[in-house]
Amino acid sequence: MAFEVIKHLIGLDRTEHLKRTAVTLFVLSFFCGHIIPSVVLLLLILTPLYPFVVLYLAWVLVFDWKSPKSGFFWPWVRRSDYIRRARLFDYLRDFFPISLVKTTDLDPSKNYIFAYHPHGVFAVGCFANFATEATGFSQTFPGLTIWCMTFPLVFSAPVVRELLMLLGVRSVCESGCRHALSLGPGHSIGIVPGGTKDMLEARPGSAKIAIKRRKGFVRIALESGADLVPVYSFGENELYDQPRSTFLRKMQRWCTYRFGMSYPFFQGEELCRMLPYRQAIHTVVGAPLNLPQLENPSKAEIDLWHTRYLEALSQLFDDHKEKYNVPLDTKLEFI
């Protein structure tokens, strides 16, 4: 088995190796993103470079800790379109491949909340579409500036936090979302409302979306006056399988309850089952819901627009599922 894998890898051309390298780095970032930079900085403290390490850590802890959620120092310097267009992300896109599908034009004078579904195991489609220019977001939706929102914990990793901010990634906390939307016309955010609960449901054939109780993004849209844009990524759930062990599920639910997140137990195709299956991801961006701006929306108003959003998401899924080889009798299941 190992010999066959090695023989297969040796037979690949340079482009295929680069595609696999890009995906491997992406997956490893979830498991080693905190560990490797921390160890490197710890080792550098033992060298003559230790003053730079101390200055960097002091800068992060004293001055810059809240930047991912309350605004950056020199935001247009830290967000780099050059980094977002790095060739590495093109290889990541081409491995699957990933495509961005527009169904309607969006007015660049407005603000939008792009709600991405499903999360999948690693939300690779969300990253490729919103945190990079690999699928050409700025050309597809000219005049819009997208900020990709992610779990706040990742910004506690030294060095990695700087790379994420260069990509225009920010904390998905309420203050981070509000600040990004307040930067001016066209400034929009990409979020994954399902989060960890959605991730645990990711497996081939699954059409479950964890969104029944996720209404915070609707409230922010109402209060900020941003339009809600349903986004469904066909193929995101097909990248990995997850074991259906009752014990593992209970442990994951406990971690989610206790820490707000949990790692999935997944298996893919290659490299110790770490690389995903090569399944095309088609990210379909639906028509926006034009919400009224309400200073203090009531629970009834939030529930009303949440229901309308679910209807729009279901319609988007039904309109495109046949094109992307989803059985016609498949319906979205909201949990």
C-alpha positions in Angstrom: 0.0 0.0 0.0 2.7 2.5 1.0 4.7 1.5 -2.1 1.8 2.2 -4.3 1.2 5.6 -2.8 4.9 6.5 -3.2 4.9 5.3 -6.8 1.7 7.3 -7.5 3.3 10.5 -6.0 6.5 10.1 -8.0 4.5 9.8 -11.2 2.8 13.2 -10.7 3.9 16.2 -12.6 5.1 19.4 -10.9 1.7 21.2 -11.0 0.0 18.3 -9.3 2.7 18.3 -6.6 2.1 22.0 -6.1 -1.7 21.5 -5.8 -1.2 18.8 -3.1 1.3 21.0 -1.3 -1.1 23.9 -1.2 -3.9 21.7 0.2 -1.6 20.0 2.7 -0.4 23.4 4.0 -4.1 24.5 4.3 -5.1 21.5 6.3 -2.0 21.5 8.5 -2.7 25.1 9.4 -5.7 24.0 11.4 -3.7 21.7 13.5 -0.3 23.3 13.7 -1.1 27.0 13.2 -0.7 27.7 16.9 2.1 25.2 17.7 4.7 25.9 15.0 4.9 29.7 15.3 4.9 29.5 19.1 7.8 27.0 19.1 9.8 29.1 16.6 9.4 32.2 18.7 10.4 30.3 21.8 13.6 29.1 20.1 14.3 32.6 18.8 14.3 33.9 22.3 17.4 31.8 22.9 19.2 33.5 20.1 20.6 37.0 19.6 17.3 37.9 17.9 15.4 37.8 21.2 14.9 41.6 21.4 12.8 41.4 18.2 10.7 38.6 19.6 10.1 40.6 22.8 9.1 43.7 20.9 6.8 41.8 18.6 5.0 40.0 21.6 4.8 43.3 23.4 3.2 45.0 20.4 0.7 42.2 20.0 -0.3 41.9 23.7 -0.3 45.6 24.6 -1.3 47.5 21.4 -2.7 45.1 18.8 -4.6 42.4 20.6 -8.0 43.8 19.8 -7.3 44.7 16.2 -9.0 41.7 14.6 -12.3 42.6 16.2 -12.2 46.4 16.7 -10.3 47.6 13.6 -6.7 47.4 12.5 -3.9 49.9 12.9 -3.4 51.1 9.3 -6.0 48.7 7.9 -5.2 49.2 4.2 -1.5 48.5 4.8 -2.3 45.2 6.7 -4.8 44.0 4.1 -2.8 43.1 1.1 -4.3 42.4 -2.3 -0.9 41.1 -3.4 -1.0 38.4 -0.7 -4.6 37.6 -1.5 -3.6 37.0 -5.1 -0.6 34.7 -4.2 -0.1 31.8 -6.6 -0.3 29.4 -3.8 -4.1 30.0 -3.5 -4.5 29.3 -7.2 -3.1 25.8 -6.7 -5.4 25.3 -3.7 -8.4 26.3 -6.0 -7.3 24.0 -8.8 -6.9 21.0 -6.6 -10.7 20.5 -6.3 -11.4 22.8 -8.3 -13.4 25.7 -6.7 -15.6 28.1 -8.6 -17.6 31.2 -7.6 -21.0 31.4 -9.3 -22.9 34.8 -9.5 -26.7 34.7 -9.9 -27.2 38.5 -9.8 -25.3 41.8 -9.7 -24.8 43.5 -6.3 -24.9 47.2 -5.8 -21.5 48.4 -4.6 -23.0 51.3 -2.7 -24.5 48.9 -0.2 -23.1 46.6 2.5 -23.7 42.9 2.5 -23.5 39.9 4.8 -22.6 36.8 2.8 -23.8 33.9 4.8 -21.9 30.8 3.6 -23.3 27.2 3.9 -22.4 24.5 4.7 -19.3 24.8 6.9 -17.9 21.5 5.8 -14.9 20.2 7.7 -12.5 23.1 7.0 -14.7 25.6 5.1 -12.2 25.6 2.3 -14.7 27.1 -0.2 -15.3 30.1 2.2 -11.6 30.7 2.5 -10.8 30.4 -1.2 -13.7 32.7 -2.2 -13.6 35.3 0.6 -10.1 35.4 2.0 -8.3 35.2 -1.3 -8.7 36.3 -4.9 -8.3 32.8 -6.3 -11.8 32.7 -7.6 -11.9 36.4 -8.6 -14.3 37.8 -6.0 -13.4 41.5 -6.7 -13.9 40.9 -10.5 -17.1 39.1 -10.0 -18.5 41.7 -7.6 -16.7 44.9 -8.6 -16.8 47.7 -5.9 -17.2 45.3 -3.0 -14.6 44.8 -0.3 -15.1 41.4 1.4 -13.8 40.7 5.0 -13.8 37.0 5.8 -14.8 36.4 9.4 -13.5 33.5 11.5 -13.3 32.1 15.0 -11.6 34.6 17.4 -9.3 32.0 18.9 -7.2 31.7 15.8 -5.9 35.3 16.4 -4.1 34.2 19.5 -1.5 32.4 17.4 1.6 34.6 16.9 2.6 35.3 13.3 -0.4 33.4 11.9 -2.6 36.3 13.1 -0.6 38.7 10.9 -0.9 36.5 7.9 -4.7 36.2 8.4 -5.0 40.0 8.7 -3.0 40.4 5.5 -5.7 38.3 3.8 -8.5 40.5 5.2 -9.6 38.0 7.8 -11.2 39.3 11.0 -12.8 38.0 14.2 -16.4 36.9 13.8 -17.4 38.4 17.1 -20.2 41.0 17.1 -17.9 44.0 17.4 -15.7 42.7 14.5 -18.7 42.3 12.2 -20.1 45.7 13.0 -16.8 47.5 12.5 -16.2 45.8 9.1 -19.6 46.8 7.9 -19.1 50.4 9.1 -16.0 51.1 7.0 -18.0 52.5 4.1 -20.1 51.6 1.1 -19.3 48.2 -0.4 -17.6 46.8 2.7 -19.1 43.4 3.3 -18.4 40.4 5.5 -18.4 36.7 4.8 -19.5 34.5 7.7 -20.4 30.8 8.2 -23.4 30.9 10.6 -23.3 27.1 11.2 -19.9 27.1 12.8 -18.7 24.1 14.7 -22.1 22.4 14.8 -22.3 22.6 11.1 -18.8 21.1 10.8 -19.8 18.1 12.8 -22.5 17.3 10.3 -20.2 17.4 7.3 -20.1 14.2 5.4 -20.8 13.1 1.8 -24.5 13.4 0.9 -25.4 15.5 4.0 -27.7 18.4 3.5 -28.0 19.4 7.1 -27.5 23.1 8.0 -27.0 24.2 11.7 -28.9 27.5 11.6 -32.3 27.1 13.4 -30.9 28.9 16.5 -28.3 31.0 14.7 -30.0 34.4 14.5 -27.2 36.8 15.5 -26.2 37.5 11.9 -29.8 38.5 11.1 -29.9 40.9 14.0 -26.6 42.5 12.9 -28.0 42.9 9.4 -31.1 44.6 10.7 -29.2 47.0 13.0 -26.5 47.8 10.4 -28.8 48.0 7.4 -26.8 45.4 5.5 -28.4 43.1 2.9 -28.3 39.4 3.6 -26.9 37.2 0.8 -27.4 33.4 0.9 -24.5 31.4 -0.3 -24.5 27.7 -0.8 -21.4 25.7 -1.7 -22.2 22.5 -3.5 -19.5 19.9 -2.9 -18.2 21.4 0.5 -19.6 18.4 2.4 -18.2 15.9 0.0 -14.5 16.5 0.8 -14.3 14.3 3.9 -16.1 11.5 5.6 -16.5 11.4 9.4 -17.1 8.4 11.6 -20.5 8.0 13.1 -19.3 6.7 16.5 -21.8 7.7 19.3 -18.9 8.1 21.7 -17.0 10.4 19.4 -20.1 12.5 18.8 -20.7 12.9 22.5 -17.1 14.0 23.0 -17.4 16.5 20.2 -20.6 17.9 21.6 -19.0 18.2 25.0 -16.0 20.1 23.6 -18.3 22.4 21.6 -20.3 23.2 24.8 -17.3 23.6 27.0 -14.9 25.4 24.7 -17.1 26.7 21.9 -15.4 24.6 19.3 -14.4 21.0 18.5 -12.1 19.3 16.0 -13.6 16.9 13.6 -12.6 13.3 13.3 -12.3 13.0 9.5 -10.9 10.8 6.8 -10.0 11.8 3.3 -8.2 10.3 0.3 -4.4 10.5 0.5 -1.5 11.3 2.8 -2.7 9.3 5.9 -6.3 10.2 4.9 -5.6 13.9 5.6 -6.0 15.2 2.0 -9.7 15.7 1.0 -11.4 13.9 -1.8 -11.1 15.7 -5.1 -14.6 17.0 -5.4 -15.5 20.2 -7.3 -16.8 23.0 -5.1 -19.3 25.3 -6.7 -20.1 28.3 -4.5 -23.4 29.8 -5.6 -24.1 33.4 -4.5 -27.9 34.1 -4.4 -29.9 37.3 -4.6 -29.7 39.6 -1.6 -32.5 40.1 0.9 -33.2 43.8 1.3 -33.6 44.2 5.1 -34.9 47.4 6.7 -32.5 49.2 9.1 -33.9 49.0 12.7 -32.1 50.5 15.7 -33.5 47.9 18.1 -35.2 45.0 16.3 -37.6 43.0 18.3 -37.5 39.2 18.6 -40.5 38.9 16.3 -38.7 41.0 13.6 -35.6 39.0 13.9 -37.5 35.8 13.7 -39.5 37.0 10.6 -36.3 37.9 8.6 -34.6 34.7 9.8 -37.5 32.7 8.4 -37.4 34.6 5.1 -33.7 34.0 4.9 -34.2 30.2 5.4 -36.7 30.3 2.6 -34.3 32.1 0.3 -31.5 29.6 1.1 -33.8 26.7 0.4 -34.9 28.2 -2.9 -31.2 28.8 -3.9 -30.4 25.2 -3.1 -33.4 23.8 -5.0 -32.8 26.0 -8.0 -29.2 24.7 -8.5 -29.0 21.2 -7.0 -29.8 19.4 -10.3 -27.0 21.3 -12.1 -24.5 20.1 -9.5 -25.6 16.5 -9.4 -27.6 16.6 -6.1 -30.5 14.1 -6.2 -33.8 16.0 -6.9 -35.5 14.6 -3.9 -32.8 16.1 -1.6 -34.0 19.0 0.7 -32.1 21.2 3.0 -32.6 20.1 6.7 -32.2 22.9 9.2 -31.1 21.8 12.6 
